[in-house]
Every structure is written in structure tokens, then in C-alpha cells.
Amino acid sequence: MPTVERFTRAGATLVTERQGTGDPVYVLVHGIGMGRTVFAELAEELADGEVILLDLPGYGEAPEPPRVPTVERNADLVAAFLRSRVSRPAVLVGHSMGAQVALEVAVRHPDTADRLILIGPTVDPTARSALRQLWRLLRDIAVEHPRVIALGAREYLRAGPRLRAKLRAMLVHRPEDVLPDVSAPTLVLRGEKDLVAPQDWCRAVADAVPDGRLEEVPGHGHETMIRDAAAAAARIRGFVSDSRASAGAGAARPTTAAP
């Protein structure tokens, strides 16, 4: 059975749900207006390891903090949880705004990050405004399955009246400034039809990270990890396995002394 707990630091609270055991440990970080429930299908598909789903402060079942945290403060809270409650570095999986949080965890607290997965990462610098982001999102979800729309609408309502301030915190964060500082192997994953995180931007993200890779899920949009999550999960598992194998081969390769 899943274990649901609260973790509080400096007046802000995460709600965490843990499923399964084993290696790796996947930590799933949701996007703006969402909560951990949107990762239900993805969590099932990642059953090869332990999965930890998060409600960030003011989302899902997590209470509203006195002030809306910045992306960096959310990252510090997630890192504090990982150090306190998780025994080893985790595979950080962030979707949309959650990719910004996961990115900052990996940069600010590299000891907590084994691998980094950025799904449909925001914010594309060419659309850093609330109106542009909303327009892209509306066009993206217009063709989505009704289940995805209903789930998203419920979570947006739960995010409460401070959603505008939360959106502002997302928009002022500049992921492009810290991408070169990522030390963890990184997979940038997008749906082929994602209008919120276009291909040019995702390619730029992957290129800016020292050890980055871009992959796409055919036939999916921005919510690729909500509907039919098997394809996204297969790419995540494959990336973790491949990058670990490459690291092991590199470590085992003998060196040749210079003549």
C-alpha cells in the first residue's frame, strides 16, 4: 500500500506518496496547477523501482504556505526531503513547471540527483508571459482526451486562488541560466505535438546540459505522462539503464599511460 506523509521545513509543506521498493528511486514533480495524482499511471509504469510522488506547497493536498515559494525555494524543500527521508540519490522526474523545480534541485543540491528527467520543460524564453503560456496550453489540451482535461481541471481548482502568484513564480525563473551547471545525466522528454514546450526549445535545453539527450513520444502533447504513460515510462527506464551502463563502462575502461 502507498505511504502518504507530510514533510515541513521553514513553514512550507510537501505531501509525499511512496510506492514500491528497490532501485532506482524515482521522484515525480508535477507542473503548475497540478498535483501528484496526475502521475498515477506513470508511477505504475515505473514499478521497477521505488516511486515517490509529490504535492508541492499549495498544490494537491499540500497546504498553502504563508507566501508562494519561488522555484528555487521549492527545490530546496524537495532536496531537504530527499536528504531526510531518502537514503540515496534519486532519479528526478519533473513535468512542465516541475521540470524547473527538478532542474534547480539537481543544480543546487547535486548530491541528491542520480539522473534528471525534464518532461515538457518550461519556460520557453520566447513565450515568457502568462498570456502566451495560457494560449499554448489551451491549444495543446484542446485535442486531448476528456480524461486528461477533467483531471487537469480538478487539480487547477485545488490549486486555489493564488494560482496567479504561482504562475508569476514560474515565469520569473530562468532555467536557461542554470542548465550548464547540471552535473547529472539528463533526458529531455517531450510529446511530439507539445505546443507548450516546442522542439526548438527542448533541443536547446538538451544541448545546454553537459550530458543531455532529447527524445520525443510520438502522438502525444504536453501531458504525455498523464495519458498512455507507458511510452514515456519506457524512455525514462531506458535512459536510466543506458546512462548507468555507460557510466559503468567508462569507469571500467583501463587507462593507458603516456609513453
Summary of the structure (lengths in Angstrom):
residues: 259
radius of gyration: 17.5
end to end distance: 60.0
largest distance: 68.8
contacts: 887
relative contact order: 0.15
helix: 45%
strand: 20%
